[in-house]
Amino acid sequence: MLDLNEALIQYRERLRRLLYDKNCYCEREGHEVHRLAQFIISRSTKTLGARLEWFGSVVREEFLLYSKLLVEERSAERQPWEDIATKLSNYNIRFHSICDHIREIDRSIGYKFSKSLEFLLKHLMVRSLVEEKQELLECFKSACKCYVFNSEDCSSQISLIYRSVRDFAVAINLSGDHESTFDHQALESFTNAALECFKEYLLSEHHFSDIYKAWIRVSELNESIGYHDGHLSGIKLLFDENACHLMKSLEGILLSNDDLDALLSLRKDEEWFLELQGAYVKYREVKFSDDFERLLRSILLLNYADHCIDVPRLRNEFINGVKDVPRFHTTLINFLDISFKRNYNIIRKTVEEKPNDAQLLWALAASMLVERYTPNPQAFLQRYLKESLVPQLLMLHAKFPRYYNHKNCLQRLWIETLRERSLMEVEPYFSVIDEVLRSVKPDQTVHGSHVKLARLYISESVRSRVFADHKCDDTPIWPSLRLKNQWDEEVQRFAKEKKSLKGLFSLHTITMKSPFRLPSGQCLNILTNLTTASIISLFNNFESLNASDICRLLNTDQTADVVNSLEKLEQCGIVKQETAKIYTINEQYKAPALAAKSGVIRCI
């Protein structure tokens, strides 16, 4: 049977087991400590008060030692705030498991709240962290910064630390404990820590969507710790009522008309409207640039502002800022070609799906760029038809219907968007596509050669609408006799069917190999017309030529066309003038970036 001395020894051992054994069942150990205390009281010869004083001193002594060891202990496997939160949690579990025993000691002895064992032990761990080490606040701020900046889910640790500190501050206030160095000003540092981290996050120039998400996290954190401040608020807190700060944070975010109305209603005065309008133009103005992807984003971002921003004026300023219109048209054609070629290479290997939002937005922006921001858009479409669409139709030929009808065909999305949304007359420029889709036939190999011939026939009605400025039946300059013979055969075949075949020779194009190679080792191709192809072929046999030599060798009197072709070849850098009007192949030719990407240089 257990005697009194053994019970006294076991009381302290059980208490230590409760505190230090990480695998023990704390609630059961707490009940066992209390049971031993009752046994000791029933067997003790000392007065009840003396025995309770002994219990109090043992519990106080062991908890003081335990809290000191916890504060000194460090974990290399956890973040500092995780370590502190774990210590607080472990301490609280052990305190609450023996709380009934502690309260009975206080009640029996009659301690005042400020002198009670419960008051001392409940906040002993926090007091040690706050007053002895002075590192709890820095650790708490680090946790808040990690939570705000990195979206790390440490809200439970932050909440536990804050609630422990707040309860300690409240207890000190109720007890009238003037010895503690912790006051409400110190508590405010904890309360404002998350908000200070959020303000620091704002100064890091994040986008509005990230700022909004961070603010939601801060709001949820304040909710979890039970902190409410009705004075915290929207535009004032986030942007200090500065329209430029607001619009800069929204850079890259699409805004609908409803979004703009919400921004305008943040303040109900004319000054705010003017400030917001100025900031909107500053950060969303469409500026001339060869970076067309950036240009498309700017156009999209500005798109929804018609009802509150003078967008037409900005568009006119952009158009007037384009000094070299032909170069702008050429660069835009190259950009569209590269975009469509990239899309073609992707979709020919993929299963058909519905267009995604990014593709639809791209098509919308590209159509708006052509209609609203391109100087002389009709001239651009005419050039696009001649220099890009028709050569593409000839190049893809039998492959074109499958490509164009693919649900993810970016080119079709762009053309359909122009057809549906554009206020200018665009249908004639794309009616040729409908005829190709109906009449396309497989490529034909020219007799006795490796040359593939892509044939594209259009009706007289389409020709008269789309190609009215192009002459028919002019005698072309043929690069080879085989091509001329092939054409003659086509004319005779149509004649047998009692049809008349006429040639739009100014639109006939040839893709031929150039004498240049790209850094990848691939041969650079030249996309050009019949006359220019004929001239390039002559340089296979002659090092230098002038216009007269070329006309004589090609047996043609079309001197103007020859001179024009030589000038275009020189502009493209393919040939150069050694002396006045004497041309040679440019051995130092270096393909422009766009040509290097596509593998084809245009000389049309």
C-alpha positions in Angstrom: 0.0 0.0 0.0 1.2 3.5 -0.9 2.5 5.5 2.1 2.7 9.2 2.5 6.4 9.7 1.6 6.0 7.6 -1.6 3.0 9.6 -2.5 4.9 12.9 -2.1 7.7 11.5 -4.3 5.2 10.3 -6.9 3.4 13.6 -6.9 6.5 15.4 -8.2 7.4 12.6 -10.6 3.9 12.5 -12.1 4.1 16.3 -12.5 7.5 16.1 -14.3 6.2 13.3 -16.5 3.2 15.5 -17.4 5.6 18.3 -18.4 8.5 16.5 -20.1 7.1 13.2 -21.5 6.1 14.1 -25.1 4.3 10.7 -25.5 2.2 10.9 -22.3 -1.5 11.3 -22.2 -1.6 14.7 -20.5 -5.2 14.7 -19.4 -4.8 11.3 -17.7 -1.5 12.4 -16.0 -3.3 15.6 -14.8 -6.0 13.5 -13.2 -3.4 11.3 -11.6 -1.5 14.3 -10.1 -4.8 15.6 -8.7 -5.7 12.1 -7.2 -2.3 11.9 -5.5 -2.8 15.4 -4.1 -6.1 14.3 -2.6 -4.4 11.1 -1.1 -1.6 13.2 0.4 -4.1 15.6 2.0 -6.1 12.7 3.5 -2.9 11.1 5.0 -1.0 14.2 5.9 -0.5 15.3 9.6 0.1 18.9 8.5 -2.6 21.5 8.2 -4.5 21.8 5.0 -3.1 25.2 4.3 0.5 24.1 4.8 0.0 21.1 2.5 -1.6 23.3 -0.2 1.3 25.7 0.1 3.6 22.8 -0.6 1.6 21.8 -3.6 1.7 25.3 -4.9 5.4 25.7 -4.5 6.1 22.4 -6.3 3.8 23.2 -9.2 5.3 26.7 -9.5 8.8 25.4 -9.3 8.4 22.7 -11.9 6.4 25.0 -14.4 9.1 27.7 -14.0 11.8 25.3 -14.9 9.8 23.8 -17.7 9.0 27.2 -19.3 12.7 28.2 -19.0 13.8 25.1 -20.8 11.2 25.6 -23.5 12.4 29.2 -24.1 16.0 28.1 -24.4 15.3 25.1 -26.6 15.8 25.7 -30.4 14.6 23.6 -33.4 16.6 23.6 -36.6 13.8 21.8 -38.5 11.1 24.4 -38.0 10.7 28.1 -38.8 11.1 30.3 -35.7 7.4 31.1 -35.5 6.5 27.4 -35.9 8.9 26.6 -33.1 7.3 29.2 -30.8 3.8 28.2 -31.7 4.6 24.6 -31.0 6.1 25.5 -27.6 3.1 27.6 -26.7 0.7 24.8 -27.7 2.7 22.2 -25.7 2.7 24.5 -22.7 -1.0 25.2 -22.9 -1.9 21.6 -23.2 0.0 20.7 -20.0 -1.3 23.7 -18.1 -5.0 23.0 -19.0 -4.6 19.3 -18.1 -3.8 20.2 -14.5 -5.8 23.4 -14.4 -8.5 22.0 -12.1 -5.9 21.1 -9.5 -4.3 24.5 -9.7 -7.7 26.3 -9.3 -8.5 24.2 -6.3 -5.2 25.2 -4.7 -5.9 28.9 -5.4 -9.5 28.6 -4.1 -8.6 26.8 -0.9 -5.7 29.2 -0.1 -7.8 32.2 -1.1 -5.2 33.9 -3.3 -6.2 37.1 -5.0 -6.2 37.0 -8.8 -3.0 38.9 -9.2 -1.2 36.5 -6.8 -2.9 33.3 -7.8 -1.1 30.3 -9.1 -3.4 30.2 -12.2 -2.5 33.8 -13.2 1.2 33.1 -12.8 1.3 29.8 -14.6 -1.2 30.4 -17.4 0.9 33.3 -18.9 4.3 32.1 -17.6 5.5 31.0 -21.1 4.4 34.2 -22.8 5.9 36.4 -20.0 9.2 34.6 -20.5 9.2 35.1 -24.3 8.1 38.7 -24.1 10.1 40.0 -21.2 13.2 37.9 -21.0 14.1 37.3 -24.6 12.5 40.2 -26.5 12.5 38.2 -29.7 8.8 37.2 -29.9 7.8 40.4 -31.7 10.5 40.0 -34.4 9.5 36.4 -34.8 5.8 37.3 -35.1 6.6 40.0 -37.8 8.6 37.4 -39.8 5.6 35.1 -39.7 3.3 37.9 -40.9 5.7 38.8 -43.7 5.9 35.2 -44.8 2.1 35.0 -44.8 1.6 38.2 -46.8 4.5 37.9 -49.2 4.7 34.2 -49.8 1.1 33.1 -49.2 2.5 30.5 -46.8 -0.2 29.0 -44.6 1.1 30.0 -41.2 -2.1 31.7 -40.1 -2.8 29.2 -37.3 0.7 29.8 -35.7 0.2 33.6 -36.1 -3.2 33.4 -34.5 -2.0 31.2 -31.6 0.9 33.6 -30.8 -1.2 36.7 -31.1 -4.1 35.4 -28.9 -1.5 34.3 -26.3 0.0 37.7 -26.2 -3.3 39.5 -26.2 -4.7 37.3 -23.3 -1.5 38.0 -21.4 -2.0 41.8 -21.9 -5.6 41.6 -20.7 -4.6 39.5 -17.7 -1.9 42.1 -16.7 -4.5 44.9 -17.0 -7.0 43.1 -14.9 -4.5 42.1 -12.2 -3.0 45.6 -11.9 0.5 44.1 -12.2 2.8 47.1 -12.4 6.0 45.1 -12.4 5.5 43.8 -15.9 7.3 45.7 -18.7 4.6 44.6 -21.2 1.9 47.2 -21.9 -0.8 48.0 -24.5 1.6 49.9 -26.7 3.6 46.7 -27.0 0.4 44.8 -27.9 -0.3 47.3 -30.6 3.0 46.3 -32.2 1.7 42.8 -32.5 -1.7 44.0 -33.7 -0.3 46.2 -36.5 2.4 43.7 -37.6 0.4 42.2 -40.4 -0.8 45.6 -41.6 2.8 46.9 -41.6 3.9 43.9 -43.7 1.1 44.5 -46.1 2.2 48.1 -46.6 5.7 46.9 -47.3 4.2 44.5 -49.8 2.5 47.5 -51.5 5.8 49.3 -51.9 7.2 46.2 -53.7 5.2 47.2 -56.9 3.0 44.1 -57.2 0.1 43.9 -59.6 -3.4 44.7 -58.3 -4.5 41.0 -58.4 -1.6 40.1 -56.1 -2.3 43.1 -53.9 -5.9 42.2 -53.7 -5.1 38.6 -52.7 -2.6 39.8 -50.1 -5.3 42.1 -48.6 -7.8 39.3 -48.5 -5.2 37.2 -46.6 -4.6 40.1 -44.1 -8.4 40.5 -43.6 -8.8 36.8 -43.0 -5.9 36.8 -40.6 -7.4 39.7 -38.6 -10.7 37.8 -38.6 -9.0 34.7 -37.2 -7.2 36.6 -34.4 -10.4 38.5 -33.5 -9.2 41.9 -34.5 -11.6 44.4 -36.1 -11.0 48.0 -37.1 -13.8 49.7 -39.0 -11.4 52.5 -40.0 -9.3 50.2 -42.3 -10.3 50.8 -45.7 -10.1 50.6 -49.3 -8.5 53.2 -51.4 -7.1 55.1 -48.4 -5.2 52.2 -47.0 -4.1 50.6 -50.2 -3.1 53.5 -52.3 -3.2 56.6 -50.1 -5.9 58.0 -52.5 -3.3 58.3 -55.2 -4.7 57.5 -58.6 -1.3 56.8 -60.1 -0.5 54.2 -57.5 -3.9 52.7 -58.1 -3.5 52.5 -61.9 0.1 51.2 -61.7 -1.1 48.3 -59.5 -3.7 47.5 -62.2 -1.1 47.4 -65.0 -1.7 44.3 -67.1 -5.3 43.7 -65.7 -8.2 43.8 -68.1 -10.9 46.2 -66.8 -14.5 46.0 -67.9 -16.8 49.1 -67.9 -18.2 47.9 -64.5 -14.6 47.8 -63.2 -14.0 51.4 -64.4 -17.3 52.6 -62.9 -16.2 51.0 -59.6 -12.8 52.8 -59.7 -14.5 56.2 -60.5 -16.9 55.8 -57.6 -14.2 55.3 -55.1 -14.5 59.1 -54.6 -17.4 61.2 -55.7 -15.7 64.3 -56.9 -14.5 65.8 -60.2 -10.9 66.0 -59.0 -10.7 62.2 -58.5 -12.2 61.7 -62.0 -9.6 63.9 -63.6 -6.8 62.3 -61.6 -7.9 58.8 -62.5 -8.3 59.7 -66.1 -4.8 61.1 -66.3 -3.4 58.0 -64.5 -5.3 55.7 -66.8 -3.8 57.3 -69.9 -0.3 57.4 -68.4 -0.3 53.6 -67.7 -2.5 52.4 -70.5 -1.6 54.6 -73.4 -1.0 52.7 -76.7 2.5 53.7 -77.8 4.1 52.9 -81.2 6.4 49.9 -80.9 7.7 47.0 -83.1 6.8 44.8 -80.1 3.4 43.9 -81.4 2.6 41.5 -78.6 3.0 44.4 -76.2 1.0 46.6 -78.5 -1.9 44.1 -78.5 -1.9 44.0 -74.7 -2.1 47.8 -74.6 -5.0 47.9 -77.0 -6.9 45.3 -75.0 -6.3 47.2 -71.7 -7.5 50.5 -73.2 -10.5 48.9 -75.0 -13.1 49.2 -72.2 -12.5 52.9 -71.4 -14.6 54.6 -74.1 -17.2 55.8 -71.7 -14.8 57.7 -69.4 -11.6 58.2 -71.4 -11.1 60.0 -74.7 -10.0 56.9 -76.5 -10.5 58.2 -80.0 -8.1 61.0 -79.4 -5.5 58.5 -78.1 -6.0 56.4 -81.2 -5.5 59.4 -83.5 -2.4 60.4 -81.7 -1.1 56.8 -82.2 -1.9 56.8 -85.9 -0.3 60.3 -86.4 2.8 59.0 -84.5 3.5 56.4 -87.2 5.9 58.2 -89.5 6.8 55.4 -91.8 3.5 53.8 -92.8 4.8 51.3 -95.4 7.4 50.0 -92.8 4.6 49.7 -90.2 2.5 47.7 -92.6 5.4 45.4 -93.5 6.3 44.8 -89.9 2.7 44.1 -89.0 2.4 41.6 -91.9 5.6 39.8 -90.7 4.3 39.7 -87.1 0.9 38.2 -88.2 2.7 35.6 -90.4 5.0 34.5 -87.6 2.0 34.3 -85.2 0.0 32.3 -87.6 2.9 30.0 -88.5 3.5 29.3 -84.8 -0.2 28.5 -84.4 -0.1 26.3 -87.5 2.8 24.3 -86.1 1.0 23.7 -82.9 -2.5 22.8 -84.1 -1.4 20.4 -86.8 -0.1 18.2 -84.0 -3.0 18.6 -81.6 -6.6 17.5 -81.3 -9.3 20.1 -82.0 -10.6 22.0 -79.0 -12.6 25.1 -78.5 -10.5 28.3 -78.7 -9.3 29.4 -75.3 -9.8 32.9 -73.8 -6.2 33.9 -74.7 -6.7 33.1 -78.4 -10.1 35.0 -78.5 -8.5 38.0 -76.8 -5.6 37.9 -79.2 -7.9 37.8 -82.2 -9.9 40.7 -80.8 -6.8 42.8 -80.2 -5.3 42.1 -83.6 -8.5 43.0 -85.3 -8.7 46.3 -83.4 -5.1 47.0 -84.2 -5.8 46.7 -87.9 -9.1 48.6 -87.9 -8.5 51.4 -85.3 -4.7 51.8 -84.9 -3.3 51.1 -88.4 -2.9 54.1 -90.7 -4.8 53.5 -94.0 -6.2 50.0 -93.0 -7.6 49.4 -96.5 -4.1 49.7 -98.0 -2.8 47.4 -95.3 -5.4 44.7 -96.1 -4.7 45.0 -99.8 -1.0 44.4 -99.1 -1.8 41.6 -96.6 -3.9 39.9 -99.3 -1.2 40.2 -101.9 2.0 39.6 -99.9 0.8 37.2 -97.3 -2.6 35.6 -97.7 -2.3 34.6 -101.4 1.2 33.2 -101.0 0.0 31.3 -98.0 -2.9 29.9 -99.9 -0.5 28.8 -102.6 2.0 27.4 -100.2 -0.4 25.4 -98.1 -2.8 24.7 -101.0 -4.4 21.3 -100.3 -3.5 21.6 -96.6 -5.2 24.9 -96.2 -8.8 23.8 -95.7 -7.8 21.5 -92.8 -5.7 24.2 -91.2 -8.3 27.0 -91.7 -11.2 24.9 -90.4 -9.4 23.8 -87.3 -11.2 25.2 -84.2 -8.0 26.6 -82.8 -6.9 28.3 -86.1 -5.8 31.7 -84.9 -5.9 33.2 -88.4 -9.5 32.2 -88.9 -10.4 33.6 -85.5 -8.8 36.9 -86.5 -10.5 37.0 -89.9 -13.9 36.1 -88.4 -13.5 38.8 -85.7 -12.7 41.4 -88.4 -15.7 40.2 -90.4 -18.1 40.3 -87.4 -16.9 43.4 -85.6 -15.2 45.7 -88.1 -17.1 48.7 -89.3 -15.0 48.9 -92.5 -15.6 46.8 -95.6 -13.4 43.8 -95.2 -15.4 41.0 -96.9 -13.9 41.5 -100.4 -10.4 40.9 -99.0 -11.3 37.5 -97.6 -13.8 36.3 -100.2 -10.9 34.6 -101.9 -10.7 32.2 -98.9 -14.2 30.9 -99.6 -13.3 30.1 -103.2 -10.1 28.3 -102.2 -12.0 26.2 -99.6 -14.5 25.2 -102.4 -12.0 24.6 -105.3 -8.7 23.6 -103.9 -7.0 20.6 -105.5 -3.8 18.6 -104.7 -0.4 20.1 -105.7 0.9 19.2 -109.1 4.5 18.4 -110.0 5.8 20.2 -113.1 6.8 17.7 -115.8 10.4 16.7 -115.8 11.3 18.6 -112.6 11.0 18.6 -108.8 9.1 21.8 -108.8 5.6 21.6 -107.2 2.9 23.8 -108.6 0.1 25.1 -106.4 -2.8 26.2 -108.5 -5.3 28.7 -107.2 -8.3 29.6 -109.4 -10.7 32.5 -108.6 -13.8 33.6 -110.3 -14.1 36.7 -112.4 -16.5 38.2 -109.9 -14.0 37.9 -107.0 -11.2 39.2 -109.3 -13.2 42.3 -110.2 -13.8 43.0 -106.5 -10.5 42.1 -104.9 -7.9 42.4 -107.7 -9.5 45.2 -109.8 -6.2 47.1 -109.9 -4.2 44.1 -111.3 -4.0 43.6 -115.0 -4.7 40.2 -116.6 -3.0 38.5 -119.6 0.2 40.5 -119.4 3.1 38.5 -120.7 5.2 37.6 -117.6 8.9 37.0 -117.3 9.2 33.3 -116.7 12.0 32.0 -114.5 12.1 28.8 -116.5 10.8 27.4 -119.7 9.2 24.5 -117.8 6.9 27.0 -116.0 5.9 28.7 -119.2 5.1 25.4 -120.8 3.0 24.4 -117.8 1.0 27.6 -118.1 0.4 27.1 -121.8 -1.0 23.6 -121.0 -3.3 25.0 -118.4 -4.6 27.6 -120.8 -5.3 24.9 -123.5 -7.0 22.6 -121.0 -9.4 25.4 -120.0 -10.0 26.3 -123.6 -11.1 22.7 -124.3 -13.7 23.1 -121.5 -14.8 26.4 -123.2 -13.4 28.4 -120.4 -11.0 31.4 -120.4 -8.0 31.2 -118.1 -6.3 34.5 -117.5 -3.3 35.1 -115.3 -2.9 37.6 -112.5 0.9 37.3 -113.0 1.6 40.2 -110.7 0.3 38.0 -107.9 2.1 34.8 -108.9 4.8 34.0 -106.3 7.6 31.6 -106.1 9.4 30.2 -103.1 13.0 29.5 -104.1 16.2 28.7 -102.3 18.6 31.6 -101.7 22.5 31.4 -101.7 22.3 32.2 -97.9 22.2 30.0 -94.9 20.9 30.7 -91.4 23.0 30.2 -88.2 21.1 26.9 -87.8 22.5 25.7 -91.1 19.0 25.8 -92.8 18.9 27.4 -96.2 17.0 30.7 -96.3 14.2 30.7 -98.8 13.0 33.7 -100.8 9.4 34.4 -101.4 9.1 36.6 -104.5 7.4 37.2 -107.8 8.2 35.8 -111.3 10.4 38.7 -112.4 12.5 38.8 -109.3 12.9 35.0 -109.3 14.1 35.2 -112.9 16.7 37.8 -112.0 18.0 35.8 -109.0 18.3 32.7 -111.2 20.6 34.7 -113.6 23.1 35.2 -110.7 23.8 31.5 -110.8 25.7 32.0 -114.0 26.9 35.7 -113.7 28.7 37.4 -110.9 27.5 40.9 -111.7 24.7 42.3 -113.9 23.0 45.6 -114.7 19.4 46.1 -115.8 20.3 46.2 -119.6 22.1 42.8 -119.2 19.2 41.3 -117.4 16.6 42.5 -120.0 18.8 41.1 -122.8 19.3 37.7 -121.1 15.6 37.4 -120.2 14.6 38.6 -123.7 12.2 41.2 -122.3 11.5 44.8 -122.8 9.9 45.2 -119.4 12.8 47.4 -118.2 10.7 49.2 -115.5 9.8 45.8 -113.9 13.4 44.7 -113.9 14.7 48.0 -112.4 11.9 47.8 -109.7 12.9 44.2 -108.8 16.6 45.1 -108.5 15.7 47.9 -106.2 13.6 45.6 -104.0 16.4 43.0 -103.9 18.8 45.7 -102.9 16.4 47.0 -100.2 16.2 43.4 -98.8 20.0 43.2 -98.8 20.1 40.2 -101.2 22.1 42.1 -103.8 24.3 45.2 -103.6 25.7 47.7 -106.1 29.4 47.3 -106.7 29.5 50.3 -109.0 26.7 52.5 -110.4 23.9 50.3 -111.5 26.1 47.1 -111.4 24.6 44.5 -109.0 26.2 41.4 -107.4 25.0 39.0 -104.7 25.6 40.4 -101.2 28.0 37.8 -99.7 27.8 39.5 -96.3 24.0 39.2 -96.1 22.6 38.6 -92.7 18.9 37.7 -92.3 16.8 40.0 -90.2 15.4 38.5 -86.9 11.9 38.0 -88.4 13.2 36.3 -91.5 15.6 34.1 -89.4 12.6 33.0 -87.3 10.3 32.1 -90.3 13.1 30.8 -92.6 11.7 33.0 -95.4 12.5 36.5 -96.5 9.9 38.4 -98.5 11.0 40.3 -101.6 7.7 41.3 -103.3 
